[in-house]
Amino acid sequence: MVLYKTYIRPHLEYCVQVWSPHLKKVIDNLERIQRRATKLVKEIKWKSYEEWLKVLGLHSLQQRRIRCNLIETYKILTGKECVDNQRFFQLATNSHDL
């Protein structure tokens, strides 16, 4: 799993703060890569994907993207990023503002 965490996962999570896939097909393809990499651990091959992740101490890529989004939001709100949080988090006043 060290090889996966060192070489594969960084590519799957690259620029997660900027790009987060929303198409089911893209999300499934990214998860398939992680699933294939975790299958290399022979002792857990008979378990479900969710159980593999628990045993290996990993989370699904979707869960990791949500976590990264929350961290980035925290950094913006607390001034740790050079972003004007008043402009970044504007509420839409009507439907054409969305």
Secondary structure, DSSP 8 states (H G I E B T S, - for coil): -HHIIIIIHHHHTTTTTT----SHHHHHHHHHHHHHHHTT-GGGTTS-HHHHHHHHT---HHHHHHHHHHHHHHHHHTT-SSS-HHHHT---SSGGG-
